[in-house]
């Protein structure tokens, strides 16, 4: 089969040998991007890396056979196709693999609107393959490569304009190649993989980049003694106002030194001194609430709420990934961001319902807590002004009064064991006060969010591969 220009120079082989990328060659093209050493293999079952004890039995003799001679298990995508990656950092090497059938399932779930996590990490790995190795993987399983590129394109176009490396154009090139070279293979592809919906969504994302309008942005930071130099490396929107609510005594010259890296890059930097009521440490609560109430009342120093307000602690990098926050900032600069509420932290609280939370919820919301409260840690989030104008004002006022007086704390006779820090438990409540359901969906499962933001990035349960050790099977065999 004659290859179009996109395949010229490819040296990948498909058949009884594995596709290997030498670590040195791969590092030259990607080391600057991820700071790691890689190698990737596209592993057929005849490969020396194939372990029949850990995988399904071998039922074919070759994956690189003409379409007309392929068995059913080889058509569209070889049924055992997988991409193997080895990432080596400063500590040790980490082996990973992307299974075609698993990636296919996750991709269909996303494109068909199910509330399951989209395969963003897998798509990023696929897009990052060197061209010659991507061509080899395409021959083994075209749908996996094209779908990965389309997912990556949609996610990237949310926060970055098209660049020289354009995964949407690469995917369209592969689709065109199949369409012109083998209509049967093309028809099989679009039946097995969600590439048409993926292309439609990626094209929509591309059009939004060219039509987006920059919204106004406020960044609100509750500060005590932590340095703010971490702000310097973030892609802050040039139209942003940055409000620093100083909760502790800080010398003006010290604060100026910490902010000198952003002055001139944003529209305005405003310091707002804020003193706690005697005996209480109200943390970020009074800073956030004063900003919200002042903005809604159109009073100083806020005067009016921005289209989007980002609320952060001064130690935000402890609780969130700065790369994830950067996606939000870049999309605000690009004019593609359109989310009513987004929690920014990467760690999730256990769903909770305690006497303390029940009382605080009823006190603030004016109704009983009907189930559990579930959200992310630590009170870092983005809110759209239209949402703030839709929600009732009274819960904000009641929360502000309760925090200032510490009404619900054990120290004031309430059920909440938080010493003199009444803001501590409010982290469980922010999303509900700001118009979200009591059990906030996981970001990765929230179908309201754009693909680029359906990402967790925190810890998750880690168990050994059940192919090697299964405690469940051991339990059942007792």
BALUMVEX-484712 format. One record per residue (C-alpha): residue number from 1; residue in one letter; x, y, z. Coordinates in steps of 0.02 Angstrom, whole numbers, plus 50000, padded with zeros to 5 digits. Layout:
BEGIN
<i=NUM	aa=A	east=X	north=Y	up=Z>
...
! end
This chain:
BEGIN
<i=1	aa=X	east=50000	north=50000	up=50000>
<i=2	aa=X	east=50073	north=50167	up=49949>
<i=3	aa=X	east=50094	north=50287	up=50092>
<i=4	aa=X	east=50045	north=50470	up=50082>
<i=5	aa=X	east=50170	north=50604	up=50135>
<i=6	aa=X	east=50125	north=50591	up=50318>
<i=7	aa=X	east=50200	north=50417	up=50320>
<i=8	aa=X	east=50362	north=50457	up=50230>
<i=9	aa=X	east=50515	north=50412	up=50331>
<i=10	aa=X	east=50426	north=50293	up=50448>
<i=11	aa=X	east=50538	north=50151	up=50503>
<i=12	aa=X	east=50416	north=50061	up=50618>
<i=13	aa=X	east=50385	north=49878	up=50584>
<i=14	aa=X	east=50228	north=49782	up=50627>
<i=15	aa=X	east=50235	north=49594	up=50634>
<i=16	aa=X	east=50329	north=49471	up=50739>
<i=17	aa=X	east=50444	north=49604	up=50808>
<i=18	aa=X	east=50399	north=49739	up=50931>
<i=19	aa=X	east=50402	north=49924	up=50890>
<i=20	aa=X	east=50535	north=49998	up=51001>
<i=21	aa=X	east=50590	north=50174	up=51030>
<i=22	aa=X	east=50766	north=50190	up=51092>
<i=23	aa=X	east=50770	north=50293	up=51249>
<i=24	aa=X	east=50903	north=50407	up=51178>
<i=25	aa=X	east=50805	north=50445	up=51019>
<i=26	aa=X	east=50643	north=50473	up=51111>
<i=27	aa=X	east=50725	north=50584	up=51241>
<i=28	aa=X	east=50791	north=50700	up=51106>
<i=29	aa=X	east=50615	north=50744	up=51052>
<i=30	aa=X	east=50522	north=50740	up=51217>
<i=31	aa=X	east=50645	north=50764	up=51360>
<i=32	aa=X	east=50618	north=50952	up=51361>
<i=33	aa=X	east=50431	north=50925	up=51370>
<i=34	aa=X	east=50417	north=50806	up=51518>
<i=35	aa=X	east=50588	north=50803	up=51598>
<i=36	aa=X	east=50588	north=50613	up=51593>
<i=37	aa=X	east=50669	north=50473	up=51491>
<i=38	aa=X	east=50548	north=50367	up=51394>
<i=39	aa=X	east=50537	north=50216	up=51287>
<i=40	aa=X	east=50377	north=50150	up=51211>
<i=41	aa=X	east=50334	north=49985	up=51130>
<i=42	aa=X	east=50185	north=49931	up=51029>
<i=43	aa=X	east=50181	north=49748	up=51077>
<i=44	aa=X	east=50107	north=49611	up=50968>
<i=45	aa=X	east=50075	north=49444	up=51050>
<i=46	aa=X	east=50220	north=49365	up=50958>
<i=47	aa=X	east=50340	north=49486	up=51042>
<i=48	aa=X	east=50467	north=49421	up=51168>
<i=49	aa=X	east=50383	north=49541	up=51290>
<i=50	aa=X	east=50219	north=49446	up=51275>
<i=51	aa=X	east=50191	north=49338	up=51429>
<i=52	aa=X	east=50060	north=49203	up=51394>
<i=53	aa=X	east=50040	north=49172	up=51581>
<i=54	aa=X	east=49982	north=49351	up=51608>
<i=55	aa=X	east=49885	north=49380	up=51447>
<i=56	aa=X	east=49763	north=49294	up=51332>
<i=57	aa=X	east=49827	north=49148	up=51226>
<i=58	aa=X	east=49905	north=49182	up=51056>
<i=59	aa=X	east=49777	north=49154	up=50918>
<i=60	aa=X	east=49859	north=49238	up=50768>
<i=61	aa=X	east=50021	north=49228	up=50673>
<i=62	aa=X	east=50043	north=49408	up=50621>
<i=63	aa=X	east=49967	north=49579	up=50638>
<i=64	aa=X	east=50043	north=49652	up=50480>
<i=65	aa=X	east=49944	north=49555	up=50352>
<i=66	aa=X	east=49842	north=49621	up=50206>
<i=67	aa=X	east=49664	north=49673	up=50249>
<i=68	aa=X	east=49590	north=49535	up=50140>
<i=69	aa=X	east=49688	north=49400	up=50231>
<i=70	aa=X	east=49652	north=49458	up=50409>
<i=71	aa=X	east=49554	north=49355	up=50532>
<i=72	aa=X	east=49407	north=49436	up=50620>
<i=73	aa=X	east=49511	north=49466	up=50777>
<i=74	aa=X	east=49635	north=49565	up=50673>
<i=75	aa=X	east=49514	north=49682	up=50583>
<i=76	aa=X	east=49493	north=49863	up=50637>
<i=77	aa=X	east=49612	north=49842	up=50783>
<i=78	aa=X	east=49706	north=49689	up=50838>
<i=79	aa=X	east=49614	north=49628	up=50991>
<i=80	aa=X	east=49768	north=49622	up=51103>
<i=81	aa=X	east=49841	north=49788	up=51046>
<i=82	aa=X	east=49927	north=49887	up=51181>
<i=83	aa=X	east=50055	north=50025	up=51196>
<i=84	aa=X	east=50191	north=50001	up=51325>
<i=85	aa=X	east=50283	north=50147	up=51403>
<i=86	aa=X	east=50430	north=50154	up=51521>
<i=87	aa=X	east=50458	north=50319	up=51610>
<i=88	aa=X	east=50617	north=50343	up=51709>
<i=89	aa=X	east=50632	north=50488	up=51830>
<i=90	aa=X	east=50752	north=50531	up=51968>
<i=91	aa=X	east=50685	north=50395	up=52083>
<i=92	aa=X	east=50657	north=50243	up=51972>
<i=93	aa=X	east=50572	north=50181	up=51815>
<i=94	aa=X	east=50385	north=50159	up=51797>
<i=95	aa=X	east=50310	north=50040	up=51671>
<i=96	aa=X	east=50140	north=50082	up=51598>
<i=97	aa=X	east=50031	north=50015	up=51460>
<i=98	aa=X	east=49876	north=50071	up=51367>
<i=99	aa=X	east=49761	north=49928	up=51319>
<i=100	aa=X	east=49661	north=49959	up=51161>
<i=101	aa=X	east=49500	north=49882	up=51226>
<i=102	aa=X	east=49509	north=49983	up=51388>
<i=103	aa=X	east=49549	north=50145	up=51298>
<i=104	aa=X	east=49408	north=50110	up=51177>
<i=105	aa=X	east=49283	north=50084	up=51319>
<i=106	aa=X	east=49334	north=50245	up=51407>
<i=107	aa=X	east=49327	north=50343	up=51245>
<i=108	aa=X	east=49152	north=50283	up=51200>
<i=109	aa=X	east=49094	north=50320	up=51378>
<i=110	aa=X	east=49154	north=50499	up=51361>
<i=111	aa=X	east=49087	north=50533	up=51188>
<i=112	aa=X	east=48919	north=50454	up=51229>
<i=113	aa=X	east=48900	north=50568	up=51380>
<i=114	aa=X	east=48922	north=50445	up=51523>
<i=115	aa=X	east=48985	north=50512	up=51689>
<i=116	aa=X	east=49149	north=50417	up=51688>
<i=117	aa=X	east=49325	north=50485	up=51683>
<i=118	aa=X	east=49387	north=50519	up=51505>
<i=119	aa=X	east=49557	north=50444	up=51458>
<i=120	aa=X	east=49654	north=50608	up=51461>
<i=121	aa=X	east=49818	north=50535	up=51520>
<i=122	aa=X	east=49811	north=50399	up=51389>
<i=123	aa=X	east=49773	north=50526	up=51253>
<i=124	aa=X	east=49921	north=50632	up=51309>
<i=125	aa=X	east=50037	north=50482	up=51297>
<i=126	aa=X	east=49973	north=50438	up=51123>
<i=127	aa=X	east=49994	north=50616	up=51059>
<i=128	aa=X	east=50171	north=50624	up=51128>
<i=129	aa=X	east=50234	north=50475	up=51028>
<i=130	aa=X	east=50365	north=50518	up=50897>
<i=131	aa=X	east=50289	north=50518	up=50722>
<i=132	aa=X	east=50373	north=50360	up=50658>
<i=133	aa=X	east=50314	north=50261	up=50808>
<i=134	aa=X	east=50140	north=50334	up=50797>
<i=135	aa=X	east=50131	north=50274	up=50616>
<i=136	aa=X	east=50175	north=50099	up=50675>
<i=137	aa=X	east=50043	north=50104	up=50811>
<i=138	aa=X	east=49919	north=50166	up=50681>
<i=139	aa=X	east=49948	north=50010	up=50576>
<i=140	aa=X	east=49918	north=49900	up=50728>
<i=141	aa=X	east=49763	north=49993	up=50790>
<i=142	aa=X	east=49714	north=50149	up=50692>
<i=143	aa=X	east=49564	north=50190	up=50801>
<i=144	aa=X	east=49669	north=50202	up=50959>
<i=145	aa=X	east=49789	north=50326	up=50880>
<i=146	aa=X	east=49656	north=50434	up=50796>
<i=147	aa=X	east=49543	north=50438	up=50948>
<i=148	aa=X	east=49690	north=50483	up=51060>
<i=149	aa=X	east=49738	north=50627	up=50945>
<i=150	aa=X	east=49559	north=50693	up=50941>
<i=151	aa=X	east=49542	north=50687	up=51130>
<i=152	aa=X	east=49709	north=50776	up=51148>
<i=153	aa=X	east=49657	north=50907	up=51020>
<i=154	aa=X	east=49494	north=50949	up=51107>
<i=155	aa=X	east=49579	north=50961	up=51277>
<i=156	aa=X	east=49724	north=51067	up=51215>
<i=157	aa=X	east=49618	north=51187	up=51113>
<i=158	aa=X	east=49527	north=51236	up=51273>
<i=159	aa=X	east=49679	north=51327	up=51338>
<i=160	aa=X	east=49804	north=51345	up=51195>
<i=161	aa=X	east=49781	north=51406	up=51016>
<i=162	aa=X	east=49830	north=51288	up=50873>
<i=163	aa=X	east=50018	north=51264	up=50857>
<i=164	aa=X	east=50139	north=51180	up=50738>
<i=165	aa=X	east=50100	north=51013	up=50822>
<i=166	aa=X	east=49914	north=51005	up=50787>
<i=167	aa=X	east=49836	north=50839	up=50841>
<i=168	aa=X	east=49672	north=50881	up=50754>
<i=169	aa=X	east=49759	north=50897	up=50586>
<i=170	aa=X	east=49859	north=50739	up=50619>
<i=171	aa=X	east=49700	north=50642	up=50656>
<i=172	aa=X	east=49617	north=50710	up=50499>
<i=173	aa=X	east=49770	north=50658	up=50399>
<i=174	aa=X	east=49756	north=50480	up=50462>
<i=175	aa=X	east=49569	north=50477	up=50426>
<i=176	aa=X	east=49596	north=50541	up=50249>
<i=177	aa=X	east=49730	north=50410	up=50221>
<i=178	aa=X	east=49612	north=50269	up=50271>
<i=179	aa=X	east=49468	north=50341	up=50172>
<i=180	aa=X	east=49568	north=50351	up=50011>
<i=181	aa=X	east=49669	north=50191	up=50031>
<i=182	aa=X	east=49538	north=50069	up=50096>
<i=183	aa=X	east=49355	north=50113	up=50114>
<i=184	aa=X	east=49325	north=49949	up=50204>
<i=185	aa=X	east=49454	north=49991	up=50337>
<i=186	aa=X	east=49383	north=50166	up=50352>
<i=187	aa=X	east=49204	north=50102	up=50375>
<i=188	aa=X	east=49265	north=49976	up=50504>
<i=189	aa=X	east=49357	north=50114	up=50596>
<i=190	aa=X	east=49209	north=50232	up=50611>
<i=191	aa=X	east=49099	north=50088	up=50669>
<i=192	aa=X	east=49219	north=50030	up=50804>
<i=193	aa=X	east=49287	north=50196	up=50868>
<i=194	aa=X	east=49205	north=50364	up=50909>
<i=195	aa=X	east=49313	north=50459	up=50785>
<i=196	aa=X	east=49172	north=50554	up=50698>
<i=197	aa=X	east=49105	north=50624	up=50861>
<i=198	aa=X	east=49284	north=50656	up=50916>
<i=199	aa=X	east=49319	north=50754	up=50758>
<i=200	aa=X	east=49158	north=50855	up=50776>
<i=201	aa=X	east=49199	north=50903	up=50955>
<i=202	aa=X	east=49379	north=50946	up=50914>
<i=203	aa=X	east=49322	north=51055	up=50768>
<i=204	aa=X	east=49200	north=51144	up=50884>
<i=205	aa=X	east=49341	north=51174	up=51009>
<i=206	aa=X	east=49448	north=51244	up=50869>
<i=207	aa=X	east=49311	north=51366	up=50816>
<i=208	aa=X	east=49288	north=51427	up=50995>
<i=209	aa=X	east=49470	north=51480	up=51000>
<i=210	aa=X	east=49443	north=51602	up=50857>
<i=211	aa=X	east=49280	north=51674	up=50926>
<i=212	aa=X	east=49317	north=51682	up=51113>
<i=213	aa=X	east=49305	north=51848	up=51205>
<i=214	aa=X	east=49413	north=51885	up=51357>
<i=215	aa=X	east=49308	north=51895	up=51516>
<i=216	aa=X	east=49352	north=52003	up=51666>
<i=217	aa=X	east=49443	north=51906	up=51803>
<i=218	aa=X	east=49474	north=51931	up=51988>
<i=219	aa=X	east=49599	north=51827	up=52087>
<i=220	aa=X	east=49563	north=51832	up=52274>
<i=221	aa=X	east=49699	north=51771	up=52392>
<i=222	aa=X	east=49680	north=51757	up=52580>
<i=223	aa=X	east=49855	north=51785	up=52647>
<i=224	aa=X	east=49942	north=51767	up=52814>
<i=225	aa=X	east=50126	north=51720	up=52816>
<i=226	aa=X	east=50155	north=51611	up=52663>
<i=227	aa=X	east=50256	north=51677	up=52518>
<i=228	aa=X	east=50164	north=51725	up=52359>
<i=229	aa=X	east=50311	north=51702	up=52241>
<i=230	aa=X	east=50225	north=51548	up=52169>
<i=231	aa=X	east=50112	north=51670	up=52076>
<i=232	aa=X	east=50259	north=51727	up=51969>
<i=233	aa=X	east=50266	north=51568	up=51866>
<i=234	aa=X	east=50079	north=51562	up=51829>
<i=235	aa=X	east=50005	north=51626	up=51664>
<i=236	aa=X	east=49897	north=51755	up=51749>
<i=237	aa=X	east=49771	north=51836	up=51630>
<i=238	aa=X	east=49829	north=52012	up=51585>
<i=239	aa=X	east=49653	north=52077	up=51619>
<i=240	aa=X	east=49650	north=52010	up=51797>
<i=241	aa=X	east=49634	north=52108	up=51958>
<i=242	aa=X	east=49727	north=52023	up=52102>
<i=243	aa=X	east=49657	north=52055	up=52277>
<i=244	aa=X	east=49769	north=52011	up=52424>
<i=245	aa=X	east=49669	north=52003	up=52585>
<i=246	aa=X	east=49803	north=52020	up=52720>
<i=247	aa=X	east=49746	north=51925	up=52874>
<i=248	aa=X	east=49907	north=51948	up=52972>
<i=249	aa=X	east=50027	north=52091	up=53005>
<i=250	aa=X	east=50141	north=52103	up=52855>
<i=251	aa=X	east=50263	north=52241	up=52818>
<i=252	aa=X	east=50215	north=52333	up=52659>
<i=253	aa=X	east=50389	north=52316	up=52586>
<i=254	aa=X	east=50389	north=52127	up=52615>
<i=255	aa=X	east=50224	north=52108	up=52523>
<i=256	aa=X	east=50284	north=52218	up=52381>
<i=257	aa=X	east=50438	north=52108	up=52358>
<i=258	aa=X	east=50329	north=51953	up=52349>
<i=259	aa=X	east=50215	north=52032	up=52219>
<i=260	aa=X	east=50345	north=52119	up=52111>
<i=261	aa=X	east=50345	north=51971	up=51992>
<i=262	aa=X	east=50162	north=51999	up=51943>
<i=263	aa=X	east=50148	north=52189	up=51951>
<i=264	aa=X	east=50138	north=52251	up=51772>
<i=265	aa=X	east=50081	north=52081	up=51708>
<i=266	aa=X	east=49903	north=52102	up=51773>
<i=267	aa=X	east=49781	north=52247	up=51766>
<i=268	aa=X	east=49785	north=52287	up=51953>
<i=269	aa=X	east=49852	north=52223	up=52119>
<i=270	aa=X	east=49754	north=52275	up=52274>
<i=271	aa=X	east=49797	north=52241	up=52455>
<i=272	aa=X	east=49651	north=52237	up=52576>
<i=273	aa=X	east=49697	north=52232	up=52762>
<i=274	aa=X	east=49574	north=52121	up=52856>
<i=275	aa=X	east=49575	north=52098	up=53044>
<i=276	aa=X	east=49497	north=51947	up=53131>
<i=277	aa=X	east=49371	north=51968	up=53272>
<i=278	aa=X	east=49453	north=51954	up=53443>
<i=279	aa=X	east=49496	north=51775	up=53488>
<i=280	aa=X	east=49455	north=51699	up=53318>
<i=281	aa=X	east=49558	north=51644	up=53168>
<i=282	aa=X	east=49436	north=51652	up=53023>
<i=283	aa=X	east=49558	north=51602	up=52888>
<i=284	aa=X	east=49500	north=51626	up=52709>
<i=285	aa=X	east=49315	north=51632	up=52756>
<i=286	aa=X	east=49302	north=51817	up=52797>
<i=287	aa=X	east=49414	north=51863	up=52649>
<i=288	aa=X	east=49308	north=51765	up=52525>
<i=289	aa=X	east=49142	north=51821	up=52599>
<i=290	aa=X	east=49190	north=52004	up=52614>
<i=291	aa=X	east=49243	north=52003	up=52431>
<i=292	aa=X	east=49082	north=51919	up=52376>
<i=293	aa=X	east=48967	north=52030	up=52478>
<i=294	aa=X	east=49060	north=52189	up=52430>
<i=295	aa=X	east=49055	north=52142	up=52247>
<i=296	aa=X	east=48871	north=52100	up=52250>
<i=297	aa=X	east=48836	north=52265	up=52339>
<i=298	aa=X	east=48949	north=52357	up=52215>
<i=299	aa=X	east=49047	north=52433	up=52358>
<i=300	aa=X	east=49234	north=52460	up=52380>
<i=301	aa=X	east=49364	north=52398	up=52359>
<i=302	aa=X	east=49285	north=52273	up=52238>
<i=303	aa=X	east=49153	north=52390	up=52164>
<i=304	aa=X	east=49088	north=52254	up=52049>
<i=305	aa=X	east=49115	north=52069	up=52028>
<i=306	aa=X	east=49220	north=52009	up=51883>
<i=307	aa=X	east=49147	north=51886	up=51758>
<i=308	aa=X	east=49249	north=51753	up=51849>
<i=309	aa=X	east=49324	north=51756	up=52023>
<i=310	aa=X	east=49460	north=51634	up=52076>
<i=311	aa=X	east=49474	north=51606	up=52264>
<i=312	aa=X	east=49640	north=51541	up=52333>
<i=313	aa=X	east=49738	north=51521	up=52495>
<i=314	aa=X	east=49912	north=51592	up=52506>
<i=315	aa=X	east=49977	north=51413	up=52516>
<i=316	aa=X	east=49875	north=51355	up=52366>
<i=317	aa=X	east=50016	north=51247	up=52292>
<i=318	aa=X	east=49996	north=51130	up=52441>
<i=319	aa=X	east=49819	north=51088	up=52389>
<i=320	aa=X	east=49811	north=51103	up=52200>
<i=321	aa=X	east=49914	north=51069	up=52046>
<i=322	aa=X	east=49981	north=51232	up=51977>
<i=323	aa=X	east=49974	north=51155	up=51803>
<i=324	aa=X	east=49786	north=51130	up=51822>
<i=325	aa=X	east=49764	north=51309	up=51883>
<i=326	aa=X	east=49866	north=51364	up=51732>
<i=327	aa=X	east=49740	north=51280	up=51616>
<i=328	aa=X	east=49605	north=51388	up=51695>
<i=329	aa=X	east=49709	north=51546	up=51679>
<i=330	aa=X	east=49755	north=51513	up=51497>
<i=331	aa=X	east=49576	north=51474	up=51448>
<i=332	aa=X	east=49519	north=51636	up=51531>
<i=333	aa=X	east=49648	north=51730	up=51428>
<i=334	aa=X	east=49592	north=51638	up=51272>
<i=335	aa=X	east=49408	north=51669	up=51304>
<i=336	aa=X	east=49358	north=51485	up=51302>
<i=337	aa=X	east=49318	north=51464	up=51488>
<i=338	aa=X	east=49132	north=51449	up=51527>
<i=339	aa=X	east=49102	north=51356	up=51690>
<i=340	aa=X	east=48987	north=51414	up=51830>
<i=341	aa=X	east=49084	north=51331	up=51972>
<i=342	aa=X	east=49247	north=51234	up=51975>
<i=343	aa=X	east=49340	north=51165	up=52124>
<i=344	aa=X	east=49528	north=51173	up=52095>
<i=345	aa=X	east=49602	north=51055	up=52225>
<i=346	aa=X	east=49663	north=50881	up=52182>
<i=347	aa=X	east=49622	north=50793	up=52346>
<i=348	aa=X	east=49445	north=50737	up=52387>
<i=349	aa=X	east=49364	north=50738	up=52558>
<i=350	aa=X	east=49271	north=50585	up=52620>
<i=351	aa=X	east=49084	north=50617	up=52601>
<i=352	aa=X	east=49030	north=50677	up=52772>
<i=353	aa=X	east=48877	north=50704	up=52880>
<i=354	aa=X	east=48911	north=50746	up=53063>
<i=355	aa=X	east=48815	north=50840	up=53199>
<i=356	aa=X	east=48931	north=50987	up=53166>
<i=357	aa=X	east=48899	north=50991	up=52979>
<i=358	aa=X	east=48712	north=50965	up=53003>
<i=359	aa=X	east=48700	north=51115	up=53118>
<i=360	aa=X	east=48810	north=51227	up=53011>
<i=361	aa=X	east=48717	north=51179	up=52853>
<i=362	aa=X	east=48547	north=51214	up=52930>
<i=363	aa=X	east=48609	north=51378	up=53004>
<i=364	aa=X	east=48677	north=51439	up=52837>
<i=365	aa=X	east=48561	north=51363	up=52708>
<i=366	aa=X	east=48399	north=51380	up=52805>
<i=367	aa=X	east=48354	north=51197	up=52778>
<i=368	aa=X	east=48406	north=51027	up=52844>
<i=369	aa=X	east=48547	north=50929	up=52765>
<i=370	aa=X	east=48459	north=50788	up=52675>
<i=371	aa=X	east=48608	north=50677	up=52637>
<i=372	aa=X	east=48797	north=50693	up=52637>
<i=373	aa=X	east=48915	north=50835	up=52595>
<i=374	aa=X	east=49048	north=50787	up=52470>
<i=375	aa=X	east=49179	north=50900	up=52393>
<i=376	aa=X	east=49364	north=50932	up=52369>
<i=377	aa=X	east=49484	north=50988	up=52502>
<i=378	aa=X	east=49528	north=51158	up=52562>
<i=379	aa=X	east=49424	north=51295	up=52480>
<i=380	aa=X	east=49503	north=51336	up=52312>
<i=381	aa=X	east=49377	north=51369	up=52173>
<i=382	aa=X	east=49319	north=51476	up=52027>
<i=383	aa=X	east=49144	north=51552	up=52020>
<i=384	aa=X	east=49055	north=51639	up=51877>
<i=385	aa=X	east=48971	north=51805	up=51915>
<i=386	aa=X	east=48807	north=51749	up=51837>
<i=387	aa=X	east=48801	north=51606	up=51963>
<i=388	aa=X	east=48833	north=51728	up=52106>
<i=389	aa=X	east=48688	north=51836	up=52049>
<i=390	aa=X	east=48574	north=51685	up=52037>
<i=391	aa=X	east=48599	north=51614	up=52212>
<i=392	aa=X	east=48511	north=51688	up=52364>
<i=393	aa=X	east=48610	north=51817	up=52460>
<i=394	aa=X	east=48553	north=51766	up=52634>
<i=395	aa=X	east=48660	north=51608	up=52650>
<i=396	aa=X	east=48816	north=51712	up=52616>
<i=397	aa=X	east=48766	north=51838	up=52749>
<i=398	aa=X	east=48722	north=51703	up=52875>
<i=399	aa=X	east=48887	north=51614	up=52845>
<i=400	aa=X	east=48984	north=51776	up=52866>
<i=401	aa=X	east=48898	north=51811	up=53032>
<i=402	aa=X	east=48920	north=51632	up=53094>
<i=403	aa=X	east=49106	north=51630	up=53053>
<i=404	aa=X	east=49139	north=51798	up=53135>
<i=405	aa=X	east=49050	north=51745	up=53295>
<i=406	aa=X	east=49107	north=51563	up=53290>
<i=407	aa=X	east=48929	north=51518	up=53336>
<i=408	aa=X	east=48940	north=51334	up=53291>
<i=409	aa=X	east=49109	north=51298	up=53372>
<i=410	aa=X	east=49129	north=51200	up=53533>
<i=411	aa=X	east=49217	north=51352	up=53604>
<i=412	aa=X	east=49053	north=51447	up=53585>
<i=413	aa=X	east=48944	north=51301	up=53643>
<i=414	aa=X	east=48915	north=51222	up=53472>
<i=415	aa=X	east=48954	north=51045	up=53409>
<i=416	aa=X	east=49105	north=51084	up=53298>
<i=417	aa=X	east=49275	north=51038	up=53372>
<i=418	aa=X	east=49380	north=51165	up=53279>
<i=419	aa=X	east=49458	north=51263	up=53424>
<i=420	aa=X	east=49458	north=51448	up=53377>
<i=421	aa=X	east=49461	north=51414	up=53188>
<i=422	aa=X	east=49279	north=51418	up=53131>
<i=423	aa=X	east=49326	north=51420	up=52947>
<i=424	aa=X	east=49397	north=51245	up=52955>
<i=425	aa=X	east=49231	north=51155	up=52923>
<i=426	aa=X	east=49167	north=51282	up=52797>
<i=427	aa=X	east=49276	north=51194	up=52668>
<i=428	aa=X	east=49140	north=51060	up=52663>
<i=429	aa=X	east=49008	north=51190	up=52623>
<i=430	aa=X	east=49073	north=51316	up=52496>
<i=431	aa=X	east=49006	north=51223	up=52344>
<i=432	aa=X	east=48831	north=51208	up=52418>
<i=433	aa=X	east=48824	north=51392	up=52468>
<i=434	aa=X	east=48879	north=51438	up=52292>
<i=435	aa=X	east=48740	north=51342	up=52206>
<i=436	aa=X	east=48806	north=51166	up=52180>
<i=437	aa=X	east=48720	north=51008	up=52239>
<i=438	aa=X	east=48770	north=50946	up=52412>
<i=439	aa=X	east=48869	north=50801	up=52339>
<i=440	aa=X	east=48981	north=50888	up=52213>
<i=441	aa=X	east=49020	north=50771	up=52066>
<i=442	aa=X	east=49199	north=50717	up=52040>
<i=443	aa=X	east=49276	north=50830	up=51908>
<i=444	aa=X	east=49321	north=50683	up=51797>
<i=445	aa=X	east=49140	north=50622	up=51802>
<i=446	aa=X	east=49053	north=50791	up=51786>
<i=447	aa=X	east=48978	north=50794	up=51611>
<i=448	aa=X	east=48947	north=50982	up=51628>
<i=449	aa=X	east=49132	north=51019	up=51621>
<i=450	aa=X	east=49237	north=51038	up=51463>
<i=451	aa=X	east=49351	north=50891	up=51428>
<i=452	aa=X	east=49510	north=50985	up=51479>
<i=453	aa=X	east=49445	north=51007	up=51657>
<i=454	aa=X	east=49381	north=50829	up=51683>
<i=455	aa=X	east=49541	north=50783	up=51772>
<i=456	aa=X	east=49580	north=50734	up=51952>
<i=457	aa=X	east=49768	north=50727	up=51972>
<i=458	aa=X	east=49765	north=50669	up=52153>
<i=459	aa=X	east=49798	north=50508	up=52243>
<i=460	aa=X	east=49696	north=50353	up=52207>
<i=461	aa=X	east=49685	north=50176	up=52271>
<i=462	aa=X	east=49834	north=50071	up=52219>
<i=463	aa=X	east=49824	north=49882	up=52215>
<i=464	aa=X	east=49934	north=49749	up=52134>
<i=465	aa=X	east=49883	north=49688	up=51962>
<i=466	aa=X	east=49754	north=49549	up=51984>
<i=467	aa=X	east=49848	north=49454	up=51849>
<i=468	aa=X	east=49990	north=49436	up=51973>
<i=469	aa=X	east=49902	north=49437	up=52141>
<i=470	aa=X	east=49717	north=49443	up=52186>
<i=471	aa=X	east=49667	north=49453	up=52367>
<i=472	aa=X	east=49486	north=49432	up=52311>
<i=473	aa=X	east=49523	north=49266	up=52225>
<i=474	aa=X	east=49623	north=49213	up=52376>
<i=475	aa=X	east=49476	north=49255	up=52488>
<i=476	aa=X	east=49355	north=49157	up=52378>
<i=477	aa=X	east=49468	north=49004	up=52380>
<i=478	aa=X	east=49469	north=48988	up=52570>
! end
